[in-house]
């Protein structure tokens, strides 16, 4: 194999081998070459900023796409949902209505809450309870303190015992909860043909569709289609699961007379009572949004300050240059 190399190459190879052997024999180490290492702060920071911007843009695009799809269709295609009813028992899906409180920065229509309470009191309260709402909850929302106190005083509550150990009746106070229409569950079933009217305190949260479902149910009573059999005492409503509901239609045009002169149409009363039940299910709705706006403003300012301090503190480290000066080789001197 060495025969194929030129004579000059073989000579140079021999000289290099001889020098290496002689150097190792003297115990000296080979000469070190000086290396100069430095950091390019401008290119590194630009590349890092571009990477972070790309990741942030991709994250925002993914989250925004998922949120928009959920807003349009209600759920993501790859996330399963668990329902107590089968699809055949769900009933017709209620359409979405533009509620005045559905936006991120929107609050309840308090005039509608007042009208909705009037509809509940004159129509719904005959069968449905509102156990989680006290008279004091109406103060500052739909009624003044004097109005709520006067309405509470119209109801007699059992209290006691007194000094003789007996229970007594007294007028209601602001701290009392709204009275149920029936004394117990058995009386409620007996008065409604065996069906138990549910409590309406959390009905908006308990039903899929929320206020949309309540409005659609109250305005969705129609004649059953041909071939659909309805048992005696039941009513056809396509929005109710199973399409047969024991509650008959209760809202008709002009059923109540609003104090503010609003025309009491069926759709208006259904909209007002759905708004009232939305407030009853979430009385802290307006305050929660106010606190959320304040929290976003405060944390945004704190985030901006933190980023500025971080860049200020790390600027010395990220913009410095590092030089490496190796020790001189004493064997060459």
HUPE-V886292 format. One record per helix or strand. SS is the DSSP state (a for helix, b for strand). FROM is the first residue (numbers start at 1). TO is the last residue. If there is no record, write none. Layout:
# HUPE-V886292
<<SS/FROM/TO> <SS/FROM/TO>>
This chain:
# HUPE-V886292
<<a/2/4> <a/7/26> <a/41/73> <a/87/89> <a/110/122> <a/124/126> <b/134/134> <a/135/138> <b/139/139> <b/143/143> <a/145/153> <b/156/159> <b/168/171> <b/177/177> <a/185/190> <a/203/206> <a/211/219> <b/221/221> <b/235/237> <b/244/245> <a/266/281> <a/285/318> <a/330/332>>
